[in-house]
Each structure stands twice: as structure tokens, then as C-alpha cells.
Amino acid sequence: MKESRTELFVGFFLLIGLVILGSLVLKFGNFDERFDNTYPLVVTFDDGGGLLKGTDVRLGGVKIGRVADAPKVNLENYGGAIVNLDIFNDFEIPQGSSFSIGTSGLLGDAMIEIAVPSERNGKFIKSGTIIQGEKTTGLGALASSAESLSNKGQVVLEDVRSALVDIGSAVEKLDQNILREENLKSFNRAVAEMAEALDAINNKVLGDTNTENLRELLTNLRNASIKVDEAAIKIGPILDSGNEAITSIEPGLKKLTAAAEGADQAFEKINNGTGLFNSLLRDETIKNDVKGFIANLRKNGILFYKDNSIEADIEEKPKRRGPFKPR
């Protein structure tokens, strides 16, 4: 009797354990969701790493679906993965929502996150729609960014290492060629000579006497500048009156120029013409007659004018002509 009772208790506890184990299997195996009604969506990602069959699809942290099967390669461009989703019929996703791969939990399990746009038009994504997914977010994105930064850091370190090598080579050349003991001595000698030259300039050129003379020169230049300014102020009105006089002379100069041009034209006509003036200038006979006329006019006057040149011509003529000479 006692043995049968013990077997009964053992069987009872074993049955309870099997029920609990079956419940856990059903719970964590999501067997209950297999009987939920869903509609399909297709999402393409550039990288579908971490996604498995049954991966959660979440909206605002709430599971609204799952990945129907393992991601497939996009055979159109071989540049990404195609992921088939099963969304529960109880949930409708607004148009314009973005799909991205994120992580959840401390272990970083992959999941698909849906972000709803801030502005909605009241329409929802239809069954079978193909959607372009966004870049990976969460720990996966951080890992990818860390890897990219690590690669860039390696490149930067290589550049820094190369730059340090170049700097070391340059410093070595500088030490060997420029910073030699001979060059340093020459440099120190040049600095000492420059210091001596500056002292000589300070003592001889910039002495008290030269400084005083320079100060007096500057004072005289300042006074001369003031006097020049005063003279310029006084000369200003004189120059203005001179400009007015020149302005008043300009019409007379223009008339004088016109008269000179007229005289030139008259002389040109006299030289080129055939009138009395041209004859007086060029004909010797007329010139002699005029001289004789003026001489007779001076000798006899206007009332008793007599042409002596004609009488002289008559007297010069002989009274008779023939072979005999007059008595």
C-alpha cells in the first residue's frame, strides 16, 4: 500500500514536470503564433546579417510579426538580401514607415524595427508590398562603425608613422648639414658682429648730438611745412585772379590770331596775284617810275610838279640827224 502511494506521488510530480516542460517549449518555441493569421511583406536590406527564421518584427517595442524564413540573396543585383515577413493581421503598418535591422537584449539578438513616419496620410502598406530597408541600427551598426573607424585608424596610423619617419630623416639631415659645429660657430660669430654693429650705430649714429640735430631738423621741417601751407593759402586768391585774367585775354588772343591769319592770306594773294602791289614788288620799270615820281614830288611840290625824267629824255635826243655834226 505504501509502495503504491509512493509511486502515485512520483507519477503525479512527473506529470506536473512534463506539463511545465511542455508549456516552456510551447512558450519559447512560439508555437502559439503559428496559428495566428498573418499577411506577407518583402523587405530588401543591403546586409541581412543576424536575421534568422522566426526573428521578431517589432513596432514601438511590440512584436507584430516574424521573419518567415531565412534571408535570401537578391539575385537581381547581388547587392543585398531579401527578407520575407509575416505580419499579424491585427496590425496595419502606415505607408512611409521605415524598416531597419536592430538588436535587443544584452546578447544583441537581431530584430527588425519599424519606425512610423511623423506625418501620415491614413493609408497602410498592402500585403505583398516590396519595401527597401534602411541601414543597420543598434549594436550591429555600432560594431560596423567601430570596424570602419578601426580601418580608418589603421590608415591614419600608417600615415603618422610615415610622417614621423620623414620628420626623423629631416631632423637627421638638419643635424648633419646645418647644425654642425662649424655652422654654429659661424652663426655665433655673425650674431656677435651684428651686436657690435648695432652698438656702433647706437653710439655713433644715434648719439645725443645726432639725435638733437635730427630733432631740430624735424622741427624746421614742421615749421617750413606750416609756412608753405600759409603761402599756399595766400597764393590761392592770386591764382584765381590770374585765371580770370587769362580767361578775359582769351577773346583778344582769338581775334589777334584771326587777324594774323587774314594778313597771311592777304600776303599770299599779293605774292600769287597780278595786281598793282605784285607789279610794284616784281616789275623794275614801275618801281623806277614810282621812285622818280616821289623824287619830282619832293623837288617841285604838287602845284609846280614837273616830270624831269621826261624832259631829260627829250634833251638827250639829238636835234638833227645826219652825217654832219651840229655847230
C-alpha positions as CSV (number, residue, x, y, z in Angstrom):
1,M,0.0,0.0,0.0
2,K,2.8,2.4,0.9
3,E,4.7,1.5,-2.3
4,S,1.7,2.2,-4.5
5,R,1.2,5.6,-2.7
6,T,4.8,6.5,-3.4
7,E,4.5,5.5,-7.0
8,L,1.4,7.6,-7.3
9,F,3.2,10.7,-5.9
10,V,6.2,10.2,-8.1
11,G,3.9,9.8,-11.2
12,F,2.0,12.9,-10.2
13,F,5.1,15.1,-9.8
14,L,6.5,13.7,-13.1
15,L,3.3,14.6,-14.8
16,I,3.5,18.1,-13.4
17,G,7.1,18.4,-14.6
18,L,6.2,17.2,-18.1
19,V,3.4,19.8,-18.3
20,I,5.6,22.6,-17.2
21,L,8.3,21.5,-19.7
22,G,5.8,21.3,-22.5
23,S,4.5,24.8,-21.6
24,L,8.0,26.2,-21.7
25,V,8.7,24.6,-25.0
26,L,5.4,25.9,-26.5
27,K,6.1,29.4,-25.0
28,F,9.7,29.8,-26.1
29,G,9.1,28.0,-29.4
30,N,6.4,30.4,-30.4
31,F,4.1,27.5,-31.3
32,D,1.1,29.6,-30.4
33,E,1.9,32.2,-33.1
34,R,1.9,29.5,-35.8
35,F,-1.9,29.5,-35.6
36,D,-2.2,33.4,-35.9
37,N,-3.4,34.8,-39.2
38,T,-0.7,36.9,-41.0
39,Y,-0.1,38.7,-44.3
40,P,3.2,38.8,-46.1
41,L,5.6,41.6,-46.7
42,V,9.0,41.6,-48.5
43,V,11.9,43.8,-47.3
44,T,15.3,44.1,-49.0
45,F,18.4,45.0,-47.0
46,D,21.9,45.8,-48.1
47,D,23.1,43.4,-45.3
48,G,20.8,40.8,-43.8
49,G,23.3,39.5,-41.3
50,G,22.0,38.3,-38.0
51,L,18.4,37.6,-39.2
52,L,17.0,34.1,-38.8
53,K,13.8,32.4,-39.4
54,G,11.4,33.5,-36.6
55,T,13.2,36.7,-35.8
56,D,10.9,39.2,-34.2
57,V,9.4,42.2,-36.1
58,R,8.7,45.0,-33.7
59,L,6.8,48.3,-33.9
60,G,7.4,50.6,-30.9
61,G,8.9,47.6,-29.0
62,V,5.8,45.4,-29.5
63,K,6.1,42.2,-31.6
64,I,3.8,42.5,-34.6
65,G,5.3,39.7,-36.7
66,R,8.2,37.5,-37.5
67,V,10.6,36.6,-40.3
68,A,9.0,33.9,-42.4
69,D,12.2,32.2,-43.5
70,A,15.9,32.7,-43.7
71,P,17.1,35.7,-45.8
72,K,17.8,35.1,-49.4
73,V,20.3,36.7,-51.8
74,N,19.0,39.4,-54.1
75,L,19.7,37.8,-57.4
76,E,18.8,40.9,-59.4
77,N,21.9,42.9,-58.4
78,Y,23.7,40.5,-55.9
79,G,23.9,43.5,-53.6
80,G,21.8,42.6,-50.7
81,A,19.3,40.2,-49.0
82,I,15.6,39.6,-49.4
83,V,13.7,39.0,-46.2
84,N,10.1,37.7,-46.2
85,L,8.0,38.8,-43.2
86,D,4.7,37.6,-41.7
87,I,2.8,40.4,-40.1
88,F,-0.1,39.7,-37.8
89,N,-3.5,40.7,-39.3
90,D,-4.2,42.6,-36.1
91,F,-1.6,45.2,-37.1
92,E,-1.5,47.5,-40.1
93,I,1.7,49.4,-40.9
94,P,1.3,53.0,-42.2
95,Q,2.7,53.9,-45.6
96,G,6.1,55.6,-45.4
97,S,7.3,53.5,-42.4
98,S,11.0,52.5,-42.4
99,F,12.3,49.0,-41.8
100,S,15.8,48.5,-40.2
101,I,17.7,45.8,-38.5
102,G,18.4,46.4,-34.8
103,T,19.4,44.4,-31.7
104,S,17.6,43.7,-28.5
105,G,18.8,42.5,-25.1
106,L,22.2,42.1,-23.6
107,L,23.1,39.3,-26.0
108,G,22.3,41.5,-29.0
109,D,19.7,39.3,-30.7
110,A,18.8,40.7,-34.1
111,M,15.3,42.0,-34.9
112,I,13.6,44.1,-37.4
113,E,12.4,47.5,-36.2
114,I,9.6,49.5,-37.8
115,A,9.6,53.3,-37.4
116,V,6.3,55.1,-38.3
117,P,6.6,58.5,-40.0
118,S,5.6,61.6,-38.1
119,E,3.2,62.7,-40.9
120,R,0.7,60.0,-42.1
121,N,-1.8,60.1,-44.9
122,G,-4.1,57.5,-43.5
123,K,-3.0,54.7,-45.9
124,F,-1.4,51.4,-45.0
125,I,1.1,49.1,-46.6
126,K,-0.7,46.4,-48.6
127,S,0.0,42.7,-48.5
128,G,2.9,41.5,-50.7
129,T,4.5,45.0,-51.0
130,I,8.3,45.1,-51.6
131,I,10.0,47.6,-49.3
132,Q,13.6,48.9,-49.3
133,G,15.0,48.6,-45.8
134,E,17.3,51.1,-44.0
135,K,20.8,50.6,-42.8
136,T,21.5,48.5,-39.7
137,T,21.0,50.2,-36.3
138,G,21.8,49.2,-32.8
139,L,24.8,47.1,-31.7
140,G,25.3,45.9,-35.2
141,A,25.6,49.4,-36.5
142,L,28.0,50.3,-33.7
143,A,30.1,47.2,-34.5
144,S,30.2,48.1,-38.2
145,S,31.1,51.7,-37.3
146,A,33.7,50.6,-34.9
147,E,35.2,48.3,-37.6
148,S,35.2,51.2,-40.1
149,L,36.8,53.5,-37.6
150,S,39.4,50.9,-36.8
151,N,40.3,50.6,-40.5
152,K,40.5,54.3,-40.9
153,G,42.6,54.5,-37.7
154,Q,45.0,52.0,-39.2
155,V,45.4,54.1,-42.3
156,V,45.9,57.2,-40.1
157,L,48.5,55.4,-38.0
158,E,50.3,54.4,-41.2
159,D,50.3,58.0,-42.4
160,V,51.5,59.2,-39.0
161,R,54.3,56.6,-38.9
162,S,55.4,57.6,-42.4
163,A,55.3,61.3,-41.4
164,L,57.4,60.5,-38.3
165,V,59.9,58.7,-40.5
166,D,60.1,61.7,-42.8
167,I,60.5,64.1,-39.8
168,G,63.2,61.9,-38.4
169,S,65.1,61.9,-41.7
170,A,64.7,65.7,-42.0
171,V,66.0,66.2,-38.4
172,E,68.9,64.0,-39.1
173,K,69.8,65.9,-42.3
174,L,69.4,69.2,-40.4
175,D,71.7,68.0,-37.6
176,Q,74.3,66.7,-40.1
177,N,74.3,69.6,-42.6
178,I,73.1,72.8,-40.8
179,L,73.6,72.2,-37.1
180,R,77.3,71.2,-37.4
181,E,79.8,72.7,-35.0
182,E,81.4,74.9,-37.8
183,N,78.0,76.3,-38.8
184,L,77.1,77.0,-35.2
185,K,80.4,78.8,-34.6
186,S,79.8,80.9,-37.8
187,F,76.3,81.7,-36.6
188,N,77.5,82.8,-33.2
189,R,80.2,84.9,-34.8
190,A,77.6,86.6,-37.1
191,V,75.4,87.3,-34.1
192,A,78.3,88.8,-32.2
193,E,79.2,91.0,-35.2
194,M,75.6,92.1,-35.6
195,A,75.5,93.0,-31.9
196,E,78.7,95.1,-32.3
197,A,77.3,96.8,-35.4
198,L,74.1,97.7,-33.5
199,D,76.1,99.1,-30.6
200,A,78.2,101.2,-33.1
201,I,75.0,102.5,-34.7
202,N,73.6,103.3,-31.3
203,N,76.7,105.1,-30.1
204,K,77.8,106.9,-33.2
205,V,74.8,107.4,-35.4
206,L,72.1,107.7,-32.7
207,G,74.2,109.7,-30.3
208,D,72.9,112.7,-28.3
209,T,74.3,115.2,-30.8
210,N,72.8,113.5,-33.9
211,T,69.6,112.9,-32.1
212,E,69.4,116.6,-31.2
213,N,70.2,117.6,-34.8
214,L,67.6,115.3,-36.0
215,R,65.0,116.7,-33.7
216,E,65.9,120.3,-34.8
217,L,65.6,119.2,-38.5
218,L,62.2,117.7,-37.8
219,T,61.2,120.9,-36.1
220,N,62.4,123.0,-39.0
221,L,60.6,120.8,-41.5
222,R,57.4,121.2,-39.5
223,N,57.8,125.0,-39.4
224,A,58.6,125.0,-43.2
225,S,55.5,122.9,-43.8
226,I,53.4,125.4,-41.8
227,K,54.8,128.3,-43.8
228,V,54.2,126.5,-47.1
229,D,50.6,126.0,-46.1
230,E,50.2,129.7,-45.3
231,A,51.8,130.7,-48.6
232,A,49.5,128.3,-50.4
233,I,46.5,129.9,-48.7
234,K,47.7,133.4,-49.8
235,I,48.6,132.3,-53.3
236,G,45.2,130.8,-53.8
237,P,43.3,134.1,-54.5
238,I,46.2,135.3,-56.7
239,L,46.0,132.2,-58.8
240,D,42.2,132.6,-59.0
241,S,42.6,136.2,-60.3
242,G,45.3,135.1,-62.7
243,N,42.9,132.5,-64.1
244,E,40.2,135.2,-64.5
245,A,42.7,137.5,-66.4
246,I,43.7,134.6,-68.6
247,T,40.1,134.0,-69.3
248,S,39.5,137.7,-70.3
249,I,42.6,137.7,-72.5
250,E,41.4,134.6,-74.4
251,P,38.9,136.5,-76.7
252,G,41.6,139.1,-77.7
253,L,44.1,136.3,-78.4
254,K,41.5,134.7,-80.6
255,K,40.9,138.0,-82.6
256,L,44.7,138.5,-82.9
257,T,45.0,135.0,-84.3
258,A,42.2,135.7,-86.8
259,A,43.9,139.0,-87.9
260,A,47.2,137.2,-88.3
261,E,45.5,134.6,-90.4
262,G,43.9,137.3,-92.6
263,A,47.2,139.1,-93.1
264,D,48.8,135.8,-94.1
265,Q,46.0,135.3,-96.6
266,A,46.4,138.9,-98.0
267,F,50.2,138.5,-98.4
268,E,49.7,135.2,-100.1
269,K,47.2,136.8,-102.6
270,I,49.7,139.6,-103.2
271,N,52.5,137.2,-103.9
272,N,50.4,135.0,-106.1
273,G,48.3,137.7,-107.9
274,T,48.8,140.1,-110.9
275,G,47.7,143.4,-109.4
276,L,49.4,146.7,-108.6
277,F,51.1,145.5,-105.4
278,N,52.5,142.5,-107.2
279,S,53.8,144.7,-110.0
280,L,55.4,147.1,-107.6
281,L,57.1,144.3,-105.9
282,R,58.3,142.5,-109.1
283,D,58.4,145.0,-112.1
284,E,61.6,147.1,-112.1
285,T,60.3,149.7,-114.6
286,I,57.3,150.5,-112.5
287,K,59.5,150.5,-109.4
288,N,61.8,153.1,-111.0
289,D,58.8,155.3,-112.2
290,V,57.4,155.3,-108.7
291,K,60.8,156.4,-107.3
292,G,61.1,159.2,-109.9
293,F,57.5,160.3,-109.2
294,I,58.3,160.6,-105.5
295,A,61.6,162.4,-106.2
296,N,59.8,165.0,-108.5
297,L,57.1,165.5,-106.0
298,R,59.6,166.3,-103.3
299,K,61.5,168.6,-105.6
300,N,58.7,170.6,-107.3
301,G,55.7,170.1,-105.0
302,I,52.2,169.3,-106.1
303,L,51.4,172.7,-107.7
304,F,54.6,173.1,-109.7
305,Y,55.0,169.4,-110.4
306,K,57.2,168.7,-113.4
307,D,58.3,165.4,-114.8
308,N,62.0,166.0,-115.1
309,S,62.6,162.5,-116.2
310,I,60.6,163.2,-119.5
311,E,62.5,166.5,-120.2
312,A,65.7,164.7,-119.6
313,D,64.7,162.2,-122.2
314,I,63.9,164.9,-124.7
315,E,67.1,166.8,-124.1
316,E,69.1,163.6,-124.6
317,K,67.5,163.2,-128.1
318,P,69.6,164.9,-130.9
319,K,68.0,167.9,-132.8
320,R,69.3,166.8,-136.2
321,R,70.2,163.5,-137.8
322,G,72.8,163.1,-140.5
323,P,76.5,162.8,-141.2
324,F,77.3,166.3,-140.1
325,K,77.7,167.4,-136.5
326,P,75.8,170.4,-135.3
327,R,77.7,173.6,-134.8
